């Protein structure tokens, strides 16, 4: 391996070290960008699932049916009344890419939400 020299002296090793530092910095920046991009996609999916759950809950409050199935362009939501006396409602939202979120809501006789549990 030849070590190139100029009139001023040895320039190959400092240049190589600088390029190594630059490469490490660029790889770190790319990793940070990919992590932030994945986080933004995840947050967007959470917002879509939450919107579907709200849509299903609003439909359950408006209708007295035991089972409701709503399909929109971002996904679908299923509303199922488990107990009529307590008005226990199970909501299941599924996005087009397969992400799923389930919530159980208990309504009082006045129509107000007394409990909201996710994942049940």
Secondary structure, 3 states (H helix, E strand, C coil): CCCCECCCCECHHHHHHHHHHHHHHHHHHHHHHHHHHHHHHHHHHHHHHHHHHHHHHHHHHHCCCCEEEEEECCEEEEEEEEECCCCEEEEEEEECCCCEEEEEEEECCCCCEEEEEECC
